[in-house]
Amino acid sequence: MQSYRHIEQQIIQWAEARKIIPNSNPPTQTLELVSEVGELADAVIKGDLEATIDGVGDTMVCLINLCALLDIDLVACMEVAYDEIKDRKGTLLPNGVFVKES
């Protein structure tokens, strides 16, 4: 299995070779991301594991491209999100509602 950084670099090189990075922009890539998330949601709802795996991958490709266009690091974004949530206390109820502890 390849490392995240290696696969990220391969995706960026692929996107640059196909002129996605130089010819796209953050709003366009964000719309593509939303489209891919919609396809992912459809696959999950239908219980289609193969399409779900494809959808997660496609979503990650869009996120990597978006970060490359914005010159930000996706792992750094995940670290910021984790730092924000790591000390949260609470639980997810069976109805899907997360209840935070005070």
CYANA upper distance limits for C-alpha pairs under 8 A (distance plus 0.5 A):
  2 GLN  CA      6 HIS  CA      6.95
  2 GLN  CA      7 ILE  CA      7.03
  3 SER  CA      7 ILE  CA      6.88
  4 TYR  CA      8 GLU  CA      6.48
  5 ARG  CA      9 GLN  CA      6.69
  6 HIS  CA     10 GLN  CA      6.83
  7 ILE  CA     11 ILE  CA      6.69
  8 GLU  CA     12 ILE  CA      6.74
  8 GLU  CA     64 ILE  CA      7.36
  9 GLN  CA     13 GLN  CA      6.60
 10 GLN  CA     14 TRP  CA      6.56
 11 ILE  CA     15 ALA  CA      6.59
 11 ILE  CA     61 VAL  CA      7.31
 11 ILE  CA     64 ILE  CA      8.05
 11 ILE  CA     65 ASN  CA      8.39
 12 ILE  CA     16 GLU  CA      6.55
 12 ILE  CA     21 ILE  CA      8.21
 12 ILE  CA     64 ILE  CA      7.78
 12 ILE  CA     65 ASN  CA      7.13
 12 ILE  CA     68 ALA  CA      7.77
 13 GLN  CA     17 ALA  CA      6.56
 14 TRP  CA     18 ARG  CA      6.82
 15 ALA  CA     19 LYS  CA      6.65
 15 ALA  CA     20 ILE  CA      5.44
 15 ALA  CA     21 ILE  CA      6.17
 15 ALA  CA     65 ASN  CA      7.71
 16 GLU  CA     20 ILE  CA      6.28
 16 GLU  CA     21 ILE  CA      5.56
 16 GLU  CA     22 PRO  CA      7.12
 19 LYS  CA     23 ASN  CA      6.06
 19 LYS  CA     24 SER  CA      8.19
 20 ILE  CA     24 SER  CA      5.82
 20 ILE  CA     65 ASN  CA      8.47
 21 ILE  CA     25 ASN  CA      8.12
 21 ILE  CA     65 ASN  CA      7.28
 21 ILE  CA     68 ALA  CA      7.75
 21 ILE  CA     69 LEU  CA      6.73
 24 SER  CA     28 THR  CA      6.94
 24 SER  CA     29 GLN  CA      7.31
 24 SER  CA     69 LEU  CA      8.37
 25 ASN  CA     29 GLN  CA      6.67
 25 ASN  CA     66 LEU  CA      8.41
 25 ASN  CA     69 LEU  CA      7.01
 26 PRO  CA     30 THR  CA      6.44
 26 PRO  CA     66 LEU  CA      6.31
 26 PRO  CA     69 LEU  CA      6.73
 26 PRO  CA     70 LEU  CA      7.37
 27 PRO  CA     31 LEU  CA      6.79
 28 THR  CA     32 GLU  CA      6.86
 29 GLN  CA     33 LEU  CA      6.65
 29 GLN  CA     62 CYS  CA      7.02
 29 GLN  CA     65 ASN  CA      7.69
 29 GLN  CA     66 LEU  CA      6.32
 30 THR  CA     34 VAL  CA      6.77
 30 THR  CA     62 CYS  CA      8.09
 30 THR  CA     66 LEU  CA      7.38
 31 LEU  CA     35 SER  CA      6.76
 32 GLU  CA     36 GLU  CA      6.74
 32 GLU  CA     62 CYS  CA      7.37
 33 LEU  CA     37 VAL  CA      6.64
 33 LEU  CA     59 THR  CA      6.42
 33 LEU  CA     62 CYS  CA      5.83
 33 LEU  CA     63 LEU  CA      7.42
 34 VAL  CA     38 GLY  CA      6.72
 35 SER  CA     39 GLU  CA      6.96
 36 GLU  CA     40 LEU  CA      6.65
 36 GLU  CA     55 GLY  CA      6.87
 36 GLU  CA     58 ASP  CA      6.86
 36 GLU  CA     59 THR  CA      6.10
 37 VAL  CA     41 ALA  CA      6.58
 37 VAL  CA     55 GLY  CA      7.56
 37 VAL  CA     56 VAL  CA      8.48
 37 VAL  CA     59 THR  CA      6.75
 38 GLY  CA     42 ASP  CA      6.73
 39 GLU  CA     43 ALA  CA      6.77
 39 GLU  CA     55 GLY  CA      6.83
 40 LEU  CA     44 VAL  CA      6.72
 40 LEU  CA     51 ALA  CA      7.78
 40 LEU  CA     52 THR  CA      6.12
 40 LEU  CA     54 ASP  CA      8.38
 40 LEU  CA     55 GLY  CA      5.00
 40 LEU  CA     56 VAL  CA      7.02
 40 LEU  CA     59 THR  CA      8.47
 41 ALA  CA     45 ILE  CA      6.57
 41 ALA  CA     52 THR  CA      8.46
 42 ASP  CA     46 LYS  CA      6.68
 43 ALA  CA     47 GLY  CA      6.57
 43 ALA  CA     48 ASP  CA      5.64
 43 ALA  CA     49 LEU  CA      7.71
 43 ALA  CA     51 ALA  CA      6.00
 43 ALA  CA     52 THR  CA      5.65
 43 ALA  CA     55 GLY  CA      8.06
 44 VAL  CA     48 ASP  CA      6.67
 44 VAL  CA     49 LEU  CA      7.77
 44 VAL  CA     52 THR  CA      6.33
 47 GLY  CA     52 THR  CA      8.47
 48 ASP  CA     52 THR  CA      6.55
 49 LEU  CA     53 ILE  CA      6.66
 50 GLU  CA     54 ASP  CA      6.83
 51 ALA  CA     55 GLY  CA      6.43
 52 THR  CA     56 VAL  CA      6.62
 53 ILE  CA     57 GLY  CA      6.75
 54 ASP  CA     58 ASP  CA      6.57
 55 GLY  CA     59 THR  CA      6.49
 56 VAL  CA     60 MET  CA      6.69
 57 GLY  CA     61 VAL  CA      6.73
 58 ASP  CA     62 CYS  CA      6.84
 59 THR  CA     63 LEU  CA      6.75
 60 MET  CA     64 ILE  CA      6.57
 61 VAL  CA     65 ASN  CA      6.63
 62 CYS  CA     66 LEU  CA      6.51
 63 LEU  CA     67 CYS  CA      6.59
 63 LEU  CA     74 LEU  CA      8.01
 64 ILE  CA     68 ALA  CA      6.62
 64 ILE  CA     74 LEU  CA      7.15
 65 ASN  CA     69 LEU  CA      6.68
 66 LEU  CA     70 LEU  CA      6.74
 67 CYS  CA     71 ASP  CA      6.23
 67 CYS  CA     72 ILE  CA      5.49
 67 CYS  CA     73 ASP  CA      6.64
 67 CYS  CA     74 LEU  CA      6.68
 68 ALA  CA     72 ILE  CA      6.84
 68 ALA  CA     73 ASP  CA      8.10
 72 ILE  CA     76 ALA  CA      8.27
 72 ILE  CA     77 CYS  CA      8.41
 73 ASP  CA     77 CYS  CA      6.89
 74 LEU  CA     78 MET  CA      6.85
 75 VAL  CA     79 GLU  CA      6.71
 76 ALA  CA     80 VAL  CA      6.76
 77 CYS  CA     81 ALA  CA      6.80
 78 MET  CA     82 TYR  CA      6.54
 79 GLU  CA     83 ASP  CA      6.51
 80 VAL  CA     84 GLU  CA      6.78
 81 ALA  CA     85 ILE  CA      6.89
 82 TYR  CA     86 LYS  CA      6.02
 83 ASP  CA     87 ASP  CA      8.34
 88 ARG  CA    100 LYS  CA      7.69
 88 ARG  CA    101 GLU  CA      8.17
 89 LYS  CA    100 LYS  CA      6.32
 89 LYS  CA    101 GLU  CA      5.74
 89 LYS  CA    102 SER  CA      8.35
 90 GLY  CA     98 PHE  CA      7.45
 90 GLY  CA     99 VAL  CA      5.93
 90 GLY  CA    100 LYS  CA      4.74
 90 GLY  CA    101 GLU  CA      5.32
 91 THR  CA     98 PHE  CA      6.13
 91 THR  CA     99 VAL  CA      6.08
 91 THR  CA    100 LYS  CA      7.25
 92 LEU  CA     96 GLY  CA      6.57
 92 LEU  CA     97 VAL  CA      6.19
 92 LEU  CA     98 PHE  CA      4.72
 92 LEU  CA     99 VAL  CA      6.80
 93 LEU  CA     97 VAL  CA      5.88
 93 LEU  CA     98 PHE  CA      6.59
 93 LEU  CA     99 VAL  CA      7.78
